[in-house]
Amino acid sequence: MAANRRNGVGASEPGLAGLLAASRGHPRTVLPTVASVVTTVAALYFGREVFLPIAVALLLTFAIAPVVSWLKRLGVPRVAAVIASVAGAFAALSLFSFIVATQVSDLAQNIPVYQINILTKVRALKENGLGGGIISRLGGVIERVGQEIDRQEPQLPSAAEQPKRDPIPVEVVSHEKPLEVLQNLIGPLISPLSSAGLVIIVVIFMLMEREDLRDRFIRLVGYGDLHRTTQALQDAGKRVGQYLLMQLVVNAIYAVPITIGLWVLGIPNALLWGLLALALRFVPYIGPIVGALLPLFLALAVAPGWSLLLWTAALFIVVELVTGNVIEPWLYGSHTGLSPLAIIVAAIFWTWLWGPIGLVLSTPLTVCLVVLGRHVPQFEFLDVLFGNQPVLEPHARLYQRLLAGDPEEATDHAEEMLEDKYLFEFYGKVAIPALLLGEQDRERGVMDEVQRRQVAESAMTLVANLDDSAQQEAGEEEDQEAAKAAEGQPAEKKPEDSSGGADEEEIDLPDGLGIAVLCAGGRGELDDAAAAMLAQVLEVQGAETTRASFAGLEPSAIQRLDLSAVDCVAIGFLNRQSAQHARFMVRRLKRIKPKLRVGIVFWSEVGNADEAAAAELAGTLNADFVAFGMVDAVTGALSRKAAVALKPAPRRRQPARRKQLQAAE
């Protein structure tokens, strides 16, 4: 019984972090000390005059480098390609800045004209019954403040007695030299021009010496692991460069309809708001909101009614929805490698650190930090804090939810995985390893009885919640198998492991129709939960299953088991040190029903790595099969082979004294 399905989720997810890291052998993530964090932030803040141009130059280098490479492939010399690319980029930035400055100056001159409409709307709100509310209170505060400002100080008595004189006209004559006038005009421009010139020079030298800088970086941080460091540099260059260029294209596509729409609606300085929307949209989530606030305020000010405000808001909402849900996924999928919360926190942090320029640079700078943390072990905490990839492996994540007594969230994660995985894959690769973590904690003595029962109960609730998914999967497989049979084609095989590529090993789970299996836990509640998972997978394969608790296999209760209609009993142990106990269970069950097939499952994460060893262990235990994973357990339980006969117990040698007494009799 089989069907096609996309290969799985979580096969290539990152290693275990935090308290559960030891279960997979991954090192614990080391966070930096408070002193190092404070020192770094202080250096960035007080040295922003130095670091800000370097950061801007670095990001521009990432953005311009693909253009330089393209020109070089066309045969343009390196120096000419660098100069042409840098000149074009800064010419575009200069034109952008000039247009914005011109539009802002024009807007400032027209602001007093708009205050009449704002006052009209405030009066309309007061007339509509809001006079006793917050608007009335704010109006009263403003009025009292204005009266206090306009109140004149009382004049001295002596001043009233003096005779009034006509004011003497005064003419102010400027004696500034032409050089001083020129200095007053150029002085405010020196700082931004010098910063821009510094950025241009740094960008040119970074592009000219790109290979040398790469080699120096490798020698500094990654000489002992050239493969990892080279991969980090390639990942950073590709991720940041592609993000900046594609985001520029997306933002331009976003800004054009915004500009045209504002112009059609009659919003003043529509070009200014379009350019600001283009720049601010480099900051995801909050950038478009900030870019829409000023046009909305202006729509409130330029028209006496409310319709213009509503049309302007509708324009921004529609364009943002189309851009975010159609344009971005079509072009590049909007992947930055950052979590949504990290983007917002990064925007707040870099804005506080470097002002408005830090807001625009926040996302690409944080992307660089995440790439660094993903490939350099010393900075792994950056990827853990800001990356969008799960920091816990799926089985550890599931165990954490079970340990917290939250089976509903565990069910949500399971159903998400089952969109791409089969049920037996989820149980074998995620759920059983999660229970193995619980068994390890029990052996170490860090899990008390209450916690053990809570984990087991949560796991049983998870199995019950997945009944609908199991029935749906069973129905899909039956339909596809019937379709294949009607076409005369063999059923397709299920993928054993979603982590492989095109050549991954495939398996075919047997059909369980007509086979009745009893699934039981070996020695505890966690074993019972694992047995319930096995039973559900067997039901998907068409078998009839019943479940028994570990308490039902105790010597005092095993005789009460109804085995008349059972073809096979599968007993699972999460503890590998239970071979002797398993052997006794096999003997007891086979004494009750000699033709009963009895299998032992010692759960592990790797499955049957050595089939010969499993067969040898089965012979030792007198079991019909021994399995170590879900696939082998299902295959053994649904096998139609004859039961292995119970071997006679070895006769113990009688003491010599007893032999003498028997001979004398």
JOCOR-V929221 format. One record per helix or strand of 2 or more residues. SS is the DSSP state (helix for helix, strand for strand). FROM is the first residue (numbers start at 1). LEN is the number of residues. Records with the same first field share a line. If there is no record, write none. Layout:
SS = FROM-LEN / FROM-LEN
//
This chain:
helix = 18-6 / 34-13 / 48-26 / 78-53 / 134-17 / 157-5 / 178-31 / 210-12 / 226-40 / 270-11 / 287-16 / 307-25 / 340-36 / 377-10 / 394-10 / 407-11 / 423-22 / 449-17 / 467-21 / 525-16 / 550-4 / 558-3 / 579-14 / 611-11 / 630-8 / 656-9
strand = 494-2 / 506-2 / 516-6 / 544-5 / 568-6 / 597-6 / 625-3
//
